[in-house]
């Protein structure tokens, strides 16, 4: 199975796609100067104490106050709080917690009013991004994720990933971490640490300790609501979590992003540095790899299956509903049970992919095609659990009910990804009537002539829908060649499927869009 990470940089941010065998399995959009992402650590201000919820609302600079429940305080909150106060008050402290005396743990059934008052400062980490009308959700159980380890300050526990099942390996990793872990720090050993040497684990640990130390140095002079420690970019975090897989290529179309990713790969896996490449093709990177077309297909209300069936995906505030339909296949099969099983099995694979691509969280209800045999229902259940193993978000799958319904709960830590796949007519703007399509060619030529003769532009690039691109370039004596003979200038045409069918734009030699004027 091939794994490729494609990164497209735009003015608004980066679009990141994970391809497996050329098919999209994850899609992320990282906005420029994006704050309040999972893993960010802020110095918040308590704005409201709510005894009825046993929680507080915290101002971390977002338009909505963040939510912090008593159960998310961490047993060692007293130790964290004491240390933070000492740092803010500029008392002499050791950022590596050497010689730090741990405070007693808080009560499991305590009250939030015993901990906080209004306007108190608190160091807290975002565990759930702002979604819909809600602000971020916070935790005071601070953790810093590395490639092999997750560092937990103010703890002493060593936990090994449950996916590492070999008893001897678990014991080996526990012994290694006991030998190199400093006092007052706990650690979670990630699955990718299996079989790694102590030098690699120690290097990752030192990197996380340095990150913690730098954060505490920032905290010393920090203002309320300031970000203290930021999570790495989405591209780097994906690489951190997935680089253990057999990546073939990491391709970026922006030199700065390319250098950033290459430096990160050089740090965590020097032997894989050669797979990082800078894209210099003429077509847009997403067009070149066929990603734009896939995105349009993936994010529609209806998703086709290769067997002839299809999915209908509906979203509400509370849950997501997926309906599995057999489509035309039911007309060609004689065994209804066998037809239902085949379509349902293919639907399982596509649904697992859709959950990752759209990052659908919360409750998902799937209405499979009815099947009578219990062994077939169990096969669907087992296949779904297996398909979701590759998903980095935690999920719980329940067996099919007698009505053929399956319920899945999936970890929801950031807003769902969505792409509008229906295009508003660029001419009618939704009114239902458009300019006669036969006139679009004349309109383009009219603007082109004005730009070349009145505005005296020389090197012109025209970006337009693939249909228009084909119309102007088809044939040995195409419209494009006719323009060349008429104006003695070559007009470069670029196909872009993200544009509407009647949309187009002109780009000058400096890469800037030319404002179309009329005479």
Number of C-alpha atoms within 10 A of each C-alpha: 10 13 19 20 22 23 25 19 19 12 7 11 14 21 18 20 23 21 21 15 11 15 17 21 20 20 19 20 17 16 14 11 7 9 14 25 22 19 22 22 28 25 23 26 23 21 18 17 20 13 12 8 12 15 21 24 23 30 25 28 18 14 10 15 22 26 21 25 17 21 18 17 22 19 18 19 21 18 21 23 17 13 23 20 16 13 21 17 11 12 11 8 14 13 17 17 17 12 10 15 12 16 15 11 12 18 11 11 8 12 17 21 15 9 15 16 15 14 14 12 21 22 25 26 29 25 23 22 22 22 14 10 6 13 21 26 24 29 22 24 21 23 21 22 21 19 24 23 24 19 24 21 23 26 20 15 13 18 17 21 15 11 10 16 12 10 8 9 15 18 11 14 22 16 12 14 21 16 10 13 17 16 16 19 18 21 24 19 25 20 18 19 20 19 12 11 11 16 9 14 21 17 14 21 24 13 14 21 19 14 15 21 17 14 18 21 15 17 23 17 11 17 13 16 19 15 23 22 21 18 17 14 14 17 23 17 15 17 19 20 17 15 18 13 12 12 19 15 18 24 20 24 20 16 14 12 18 19 15 14 22 22 15 16 21 15 14 19 16 12 10 17 18 13 15 21 18 18 19 12 9 8 13 17 20 21 15 11 15 15 18 17 13 15 20 15 14 21 19 18 15 15 18 17 18 9 15 13 21 21 23 16 18 13 13 7 7 9 14 17 15 21 17 23 22 21 15 12 15 16 10 8 12 9 9 14 15 13 19 23 20 14 24 25 17 17 30 22 16 19 20 19 21 19 20 22 22 19 22 24 23 15 18 20 15 23 21 26 20 17 19 12 10 10 10 17 21 13 14 21 19 13 15 22 18 14 16 22 12 11 17 12 16 12 17 12 16 13 18 18 11 12 11 15 17 20 17 19 17 20 17 19 21 19 15 17 15 15 11 11 14 11 12 14 17 15 16 11 11 11 9 9 10 13 12 8 10 8 9 14 14 11 10 17 13 13 15 20 15 17 21 15 11 11 12 10 16 16 14 22 20 19 21 23 19 17 14 19 18 14 13 18 14 11 11 8 10 14 16 19 17 13 17 13 11 10 13 11 15 17 18 13 18 18 19 22 18 18 16 18 19 18 17 18 16 22 17 15 11 8 10 10 15 16 10 11 10 8 6
